[in-house]
Amino acid sequence: MGQRLTEPGWQERDPPPGPSAEIVCHNSGMPVAETVVRLTPILEVAPDCLGFEFDAQLDGARYKIGMPVHDGQPDSARFLAPPSASDALRDEPWDHHDPWAGEFRMTDEDEVVSYAIHKVVLFGAPAGETPMDLGMASARLGIAMDAWYRRLYAWLELWTTQGINHDQWPQTGIRTTGSGTLSDGRSYGWGGWNVIRGFSGGGTSGPYASRAHLQVAAEWSNDGRAPSLSWELMRRARGLGNGDPRQQVINAATAAEVVIERSLVRYFNERMIGSNEVDAILKPFTGIVEKLRLLEKLIPPAKSLVAGVAHKIAGPRNRVAHAASYIDPQAIQGCLDAAAEVLDVYDPLPRPVSGPA
């Protein structure tokens, strides 16, 4: 069984030509260099992700990323570098201050339900003949890795319980730090150590990121694909669950408004109506409820969403935006649910599904 991608209008693409044809190895005749990459926030994954390896397209070149594995000892909570890593890396002494991973059980007696991945191995290294060249190449690789991880994490956060405590890292954001040593002894790296190392999930009931989730999220991240603006706003709204309830409501309402507006514009553009004419048509429809009524006349949903948007989105959004009123948790959740309904109808979230290879 393999993984196929499902999304309206999606077309699979061939890998870009050039240096992505082979995994980057800048030391000819030597084993592929290993870069230890620390993740912030950490990934919470299902058990089938341990030891999994997948491709990452970074800075115009193809790398491979390896997930850590359990040390195999009964009753042990220690983890090792990926199976493809060098003996030197796999034999490093265990450091509870900087672990490869951690595990989560519902109770002490239960089986492990998820793993917290703190570090992965990036097989490959930046190229640089001089210290300055190596430093600049490391910085470029770090920037590319950060952008790649942000896209991957965004997909996983929408599909699973990633980011349940998103407000734990408002200062550092989604980022990585990397470090490694070339075969000639030169070391390199990017990022800093002022990162939050806490468990991002733990205690959630799932779903956790499976190997299928990870594979497809990596493929889309390699292609530079990130969630749409409306789903990115919903991701932020959900992630602020323990933080700013006012911003939750505003983000959720904006997500719904964005998808309604874009759906209307796309409807008219597909009928060869120019932007000036579209602006004139939409000008009388000033609020989210009025725009949704128009959209439902043009693209009828299975059931009308107008009442839910009016009572669960427009009302709460106006209260927090104009009067800074208190919004109770039930109303916040209602706003999130109503916004998600609008997105599900007019901007369905693409997801990985099982299918024939």
Disulfide bonds with the S-S distance in Angstrom:
none
